[in-house]
Amino acid sequence: MLLKNPFPALGDTSPADDGVLLRPMTEADLPHAQALSAELRWPHRLTDWEHVFALAEGLVAERDGKIIATALRWLWGERHATVGLIIVTPACQGRRIGHRLLTALLDGLDHHTVLLQATMEGRGLYERLGFVRTGEIRQHQGVAQPAPLIALPEGWRLRPAGQNEAQALHRLDADARGMPRPQLIDSLLAQAEACVVLDHDGTQKGFAILRRFGRGHVIGPVIAPDTEGAKALIAHLAGTNAGRFTRIDIDFDSGLAEWLESLGLLRVDAATTMVRGEPLQHPDGAPRLFAIVTQALC
């Protein structure tokens, strides 16, 4: 349960002229939020909502006491944020409810770089609120096939993540994503079924995580210095999950799409990566984010 309102611009708790009330989301709202996502055929389980909400600040729109829309934001450090799970029930779409939610969600973030993944339907709204396109994500999924292992150069190897490696993985993720998200990485590690590290002469150069999500399992994030390193990480986890439903959301420019299809992971959808504010910064020589965590968390 939220102890205070993180969205002071909401003002009082009176409904608007159309009877729609915006208010902070609470844990008690999560079953209703999951039902909204299911209405759009999004795969999120209640457990998935609980995981993302534990790190988020959220809003719901109500009419006649029924939740008709949701929107969440995640604050990463003092200058970065992501927004996602912006859902309006189909019966209430076209009434600017999404615009009202997103405007409230962005309150206080004028000095933040804000990242999101836009559906085709939502892209126009985000552009009107100052977001610009920076890339594209391709969603691949299917029953994973056994994957041939990728040969690595001398001095490189894959190994399980150690218990004391969280800080190194925090650094790799921050450099690759362009924002610090240690609490997110810690939460992923806590629920991971597997986390594999790409190691070069004892130094962590990349990693990837396999965990339960939606209809089955998801691989992400995948962070590596190059495409071959990313393939090695993905092949290992896809092989671990062979015969089970597996999803991965990749950077369109990663060069992995055709190879993923050879593993039984077919492209099923796409989203537009959009940013408002300063562009994301990456140190010289930083590893690359080949696959995101989820389209909501990015």
C-alpha positions as CSV (number, residue, x, y, z in Angstrom):
1,M,0.0,0.0,0.0
2,L,1.3,3.5,-0.9
3,L,1.8,5.6,2.2
4,K,1.7,8.9,0.4
5,N,0.7,10.3,-3.0
6,P,3.8,10.5,-5.2
7,F,1.8,12.5,-7.8
8,P,0.9,15.8,-6.2
9,A,-0.4,17.3,-9.5
10,L,-3.4,15.0,-9.1
11,G,-4.7,17.4,-6.5
12,D,-8.0,16.3,-4.9
13,T,-9.7,13.0,-5.3
14,S,-12.8,14.2,-7.1
15,P,-13.7,12.6,-10.4
16,A,-13.4,14.7,-13.6
17,D,-16.5,15.8,-15.6
18,D,-16.6,12.4,-17.4
19,G,-16.7,10.6,-14.1
20,V,-13.1,9.4,-14.3
21,L,-10.9,9.6,-11.2
22,L,-7.1,9.3,-11.2
23,R,-5.5,8.0,-8.0
24,P,-2.3,6.3,-6.9
25,M,-2.2,2.5,-7.5
26,T,-2.0,0.2,-4.4
27,E,-1.3,-3.5,-4.0
28,A,-5.0,-4.1,-3.8
29,D,-5.4,-2.9,-7.4
30,L,-3.0,-5.5,-8.8
31,P,-5.6,-8.3,-9.6
32,H,-7.7,-5.7,-11.4
33,A,-4.6,-4.4,-13.3
34,Q,-3.8,-8.0,-14.3
35,A,-7.3,-8.4,-15.6
36,L,-6.9,-5.3,-17.8
37,S,-3.7,-6.6,-19.3
38,A,-5.3,-10.0,-19.9
39,E,-8.2,-8.1,-21.7
40,L,-5.5,-6.9,-24.2
41,R,-4.1,-10.4,-24.4
42,W,-0.9,-9.3,-22.7
43,P,0.7,-12.3,-21.0
44,H,1.4,-10.8,-17.5
45,R,0.6,-13.0,-14.6
46,L,-0.4,-11.5,-11.2
47,T,3.1,-12.5,-10.1
48,D,4.6,-10.4,-12.9
49,W,2.5,-7.4,-11.8
50,E,3.6,-7.9,-8.2
51,H,7.2,-8.0,-9.2
52,V,7.2,-4.8,-11.3
53,F,4.9,-2.9,-8.9
54,A,7.3,-3.5,-6.0
55,L,9.8,-1.2,-7.7
56,A,7.2,1.3,-9.2
57,E,5.0,4.2,-8.6
58,G,1.7,3.7,-10.3
59,L,-1.6,5.3,-11.2
60,V,-5.1,3.9,-11.9
61,A,-8.1,5.5,-13.5
62,E,-11.5,4.6,-12.0
63,R,-15.0,5.1,-13.2
64,D,-18.0,4.2,-11.0
65,G,-15.6,2.4,-8.7
66,K,-14.1,0.2,-11.5
67,I,-10.5,0.4,-12.6
68,I,-10.4,1.2,-16.3
69,A,-6.8,2.1,-16.9
70,T,-3.3,1.8,-15.4
71,A,0.1,3.5,-15.8
72,L,3.4,2.9,-14.0
73,R,6.8,4.6,-13.7
74,W,10.1,3.5,-12.3
75,L,12.7,6.0,-11.0
76,W,16.3,5.0,-11.5
77,G,18.6,7.3,-9.6
78,E,18.1,11.1,-9.7
79,R,18.0,11.6,-13.5
80,H,16.4,8.6,-15.1
81,A,13.1,6.9,-15.3
82,T,11.1,4.4,-17.4
83,V,7.3,4.3,-17.9
84,G,5.2,1.4,-19.0
85,L,2.1,-0.8,-18.5
86,I,0.0,2.1,-19.8
87,I,-3.3,0.3,-20.4
88,V,-6.8,1.6,-21.1
89,T,-9.7,-0.9,-21.3
90,P,-10.8,-1.0,-25.0
91,A,-14.3,0.2,-24.0
92,C,-12.8,3.5,-22.8
93,Q,-10.2,4.1,-25.4
94,G,-10.3,7.3,-27.4
95,R,-11.3,9.5,-24.4
96,R,-7.9,10.9,-23.6
97,I,-7.6,8.8,-20.5
98,G,-4.2,7.6,-21.5
99,H,-3.1,11.2,-22.1
100,R,-4.3,12.2,-18.6
101,L,-2.5,9.2,-17.0
102,L,0.7,9.8,-18.8
103,T,0.7,13.6,-18.0
104,A,0.3,12.8,-14.3
105,L,2.9,10.1,-14.6
106,L,5.4,12.5,-16.0
107,D,4.8,15.1,-13.3
108,G,8.1,15.9,-11.6
109,L,10.2,14.3,-14.3
110,D,11.1,17.4,-16.3
111,H,14.8,17.0,-15.5
112,H,14.8,13.2,-16.1
113,T,15.6,11.2,-19.1
114,V,12.5,9.1,-19.5
115,L,12.5,5.8,-21.5
116,L,9.6,3.7,-22.8
117,Q,8.6,1.1,-25.4
118,A,5.7,2.3,-27.5
119,T,3.0,0.3,-29.2
120,M,1.9,1.4,-32.6
121,E,-1.3,2.7,-31.0
122,G,0.5,4.7,-28.3
123,R,3.3,6.3,-30.4
124,G,1.3,9.4,-31.4
125,L,0.4,10.2,-27.7
126,Y,4.1,9.9,-26.7
127,E,5.3,12.1,-29.5
128,R,2.8,14.8,-28.5
129,L,4.3,14.7,-25.0
130,G,7.9,15.2,-26.2
131,F,9.1,11.6,-26.7
132,V,11.3,10.9,-29.8
133,R,12.1,7.6,-31.5
134,T,15.5,6.2,-30.8
135,G,15.2,2.6,-31.9
136,E,13.0,-0.5,-32.1
137,I,12.5,-3.7,-30.2
138,R,11.5,-7.0,-31.8
139,Q,9.7,-9.6,-29.7
140,H,10.6,-13.2,-30.4
141,Q,9.1,-16.2,-28.8
142,G,8.3,-19.9,-29.1
143,V,9.3,-23.3,-27.8
144,A,13.1,-23.1,-27.6
145,Q,15.1,-25.7,-29.5
146,P,18.4,-27.1,-28.3
147,A,21.0,-24.6,-29.3
148,P,24.5,-25.4,-30.6
149,L,27.0,-23.8,-28.2
150,I,28.9,-20.8,-29.5
151,A,32.7,-21.2,-29.6
152,L,34.5,-18.4,-27.7
153,P,38.0,-17.1,-28.2
154,E,40.8,-18.1,-25.8
155,G,40.4,-16.5,-22.4
156,W,36.6,-16.2,-22.7
157,R,34.2,-18.4,-21.0
158,L,30.6,-18.7,-19.7
159,R,30.0,-19.5,-16.0
160,P,27.2,-19.2,-13.5
161,A,27.0,-15.8,-11.6
162,G,28.6,-15.9,-8.2
163,Q,26.8,-14.9,-5.0
164,N,29.0,-11.8,-4.6
165,E,28.9,-10.5,-8.2
166,A,25.8,-8.2,-7.9
167,Q,27.8,-5.0,-8.0
168,A,29.7,-6.0,-11.2
169,L,26.4,-6.8,-12.8
170,H,25.0,-3.5,-11.7
171,R,27.9,-1.7,-13.4
172,L,27.5,-3.7,-16.6
173,D,23.7,-3.0,-16.8
174,A,24.2,0.7,-16.0
175,D,26.8,1.1,-18.8
176,A,24.7,-0.9,-21.3
177,R,21.3,0.6,-20.5
178,G,22.6,4.1,-19.8
179,M,21.0,4.4,-16.4
180,P,21.7,3.0,-12.9
181,R,19.2,0.2,-12.0
182,P,20.8,-1.7,-9.1
183,Q,17.5,-2.5,-7.4
184,L,16.1,-3.9,-10.6
185,I,19.0,-6.2,-11.2
186,D,18.9,-7.4,-7.6
187,S,15.2,-8.2,-8.0
188,L,15.9,-10.1,-11.2
189,L,18.7,-12.1,-9.6
190,A,16.4,-13.0,-6.7
191,Q,13.9,-14.7,-9.0
192,A,16.3,-15.9,-11.7
193,E,16.3,-19.6,-12.7
194,A,19.7,-19.0,-14.2
195,C,22.1,-16.2,-14.5
196,V,25.2,-16.7,-16.7
197,V,28.2,-14.5,-16.9
198,L,30.5,-13.9,-19.9
199,D,34.0,-13.8,-18.4
200,H,37.3,-12.7,-20.0
201,D,40.4,-13.7,-17.9
202,G,38.4,-13.3,-14.7
203,T,36.6,-10.0,-15.5
204,Q,32.9,-9.8,-16.1
205,K,32.2,-8.6,-19.6
206,G,28.5,-9.5,-19.9
207,F,25.6,-11.5,-18.5
208,A,22.1,-12.8,-19.2
209,I,19.2,-13.9,-17.0
210,L,16.5,-16.5,-17.5
211,R,13.3,-16.3,-15.3
212,R,9.6,-17.1,-15.3
213,F,7.4,-14.5,-17.0
214,G,4.1,-14.6,-18.8
215,R,3.4,-17.8,-20.7
216,G,6.7,-19.4,-19.8
217,H,10.2,-18.0,-19.5
218,V,11.9,-14.8,-20.6
219,I,15.6,-14.3,-21.4
220,G,16.7,-10.7,-20.5
221,P,18.6,-8.6,-20.0
222,V,21.3,-9.8,-22.3
223,I,24.4,-7.7,-22.1
224,A,27.6,-8.4,-24.0
225,P,30.5,-6.6,-25.7
226,D,29.6,-8.0,-29.2
227,T,27.2,-10.2,-31.1
228,E,29.1,-13.4,-30.7
229,G,29.1,-12.9,-26.9
230,A,25.4,-12.2,-26.9
231,K,24.8,-15.4,-29.0
232,A,26.9,-17.4,-26.5
233,L,24.8,-16.2,-23.6
234,I,21.5,-16.7,-25.3
235,A,22.4,-20.1,-26.7
236,H,23.3,-21.3,-23.2
237,L,20.0,-20.1,-21.7
238,A,17.9,-21.2,-24.6
239,G,19.5,-24.7,-24.4
240,T,18.8,-24.7,-20.6
241,N,15.1,-23.9,-21.4
242,A,14.8,-26.2,-24.5
243,G,11.4,-27.6,-25.0
244,R,9.7,-24.8,-23.0
245,F,8.1,-21.6,-24.1
246,T,10.7,-18.8,-24.2
247,R,10.5,-15.1,-25.0
248,I,13.2,-12.6,-25.7
249,D,12.9,-8.9,-26.7
250,I,15.9,-7.8,-28.8
251,D,17.3,-4.6,-30.1
252,F,16.3,-4.5,-33.8
253,D,19.9,-3.5,-34.8
254,S,21.4,-6.5,-32.9
255,G,21.7,-8.7,-35.9
256,L,20.2,-11.6,-33.9
257,A,16.8,-12.0,-35.5
258,E,17.5,-14.7,-38.1
259,W,19.7,-16.6,-35.7
260,L,16.9,-16.6,-33.0
261,E,14.4,-18.0,-35.5
262,S,16.8,-20.9,-36.1
263,L,16.3,-21.6,-32.3
264,G,12.5,-21.7,-32.7
265,L,12.1,-18.2,-31.4
266,L,10.0,-16.4,-34.1
267,R,9.3,-12.7,-34.3
268,V,5.7,-12.0,-33.2
269,D,5.7,-8.2,-32.4
270,A,7.6,-5.0,-32.4
271,A,7.7,-1.8,-30.3
272,T,9.3,1.6,-30.8
273,T,11.9,2.7,-28.3
274,M,11.3,6.3,-27.3
275,V,13.1,8.8,-25.0
276,R,12.1,12.2,-23.6
277,G,14.9,14.4,-22.3
278,E,18.7,14.0,-22.6
279,P,19.9,11.0,-24.7
280,L,21.0,8.0,-22.8
281,Q,24.8,8.1,-22.2
282,H,27.2,5.2,-22.5
283,P,30.9,5.2,-21.5
284,D,33.5,4.5,-24.1
285,G,33.9,0.8,-24.6
286,A,30.6,0.0,-22.8
287,P,28.9,-3.3,-23.4
288,R,25.7,-3.4,-25.4
289,L,22.2,-4.2,-24.3
290,F,21.1,-6.9,-26.9
291,A,17.9,-7.9,-25.1
292,I,15.8,-5.8,-22.6
293,V,14.3,-7.0,-19.3
294,T,10.7,-6.4,-20.4
295,Q,9.0,-3.8,-22.5
296,A,7.6,-2.1,-19.4
297,L,10.9,-2.0,-17.4
298,C,13.1,-1.7,-20.6
